Amino acid sequence: MTIAPASVHVACLMPALLLLQPALIRAIAIERHEKSIMHTNAVESYFQASKDMSMEYLINRNMMAVKRKETENNIHVLKEVFEIIKFLGRQNLPYRGSSSNETISNFDDILINKGNFLEMVQFASKKDAILHEHLRQAI
């Protein structure tokens, strides 16, 4: 077994050393930049701006979540009302009953017949918390 001269071993490692050299130079340049005053000031400015923006972002995000929940609830209420309308239509029932005192002003009075539609809405609101809350706020 013959051993190659040392120059052959160095020649084999030369491409690897050439590839490592730019990475080493970059690492030193990055380290020098990270320790500079300019970089420190930029990082501090970024954190201050992101902290300020994050508070605004959180407020907007919360407002959008509330708005989205209201929209979902309103869509739910509309779907329930449409289901009541479809039910009355399928059963060929009038919206109004036979009484002349069918107004929303006496909605909470359980002794007064409010007509088919309002009675169905009131009945559905007993089983549906979203519809019940909507009626409580609206009336």
GIHU-V551258 format. One record per pair of residues at least 24 apart in sequence whose ideal C-beta (glycine too) atoms are under 10 Angstrom apart, sorted by the first residue. I is the first residue (numbers start at 1). J is the second residue. Records with the same first field share a line. If there is no record, write none. Layout:
I: J, J
This chain:
72: 130
73: 129, 130, 131, 133, 134
74: 130, 134
75: 130
76: 128, 130, 131, 134
77: 121, 124, 125, 128, 130, 131, 133, 134, 135, 138
78: 134
79: 131
80: 120, 121, 124, 125, 127, 128, 130, 131, 134
81: 117, 120, 121, 124, 131, 134
83: 120, 124
84: 116, 117, 118, 119, 120, 121, 123, 124, 131
85: 117, 120
87: 116, 117, 120, 124
88: 116, 117, 120
91: 116
93: 117, 120
95: 120
104: 135, 138, 139
105: 139
107: 135, 138, 139
108: 135, 136, 139
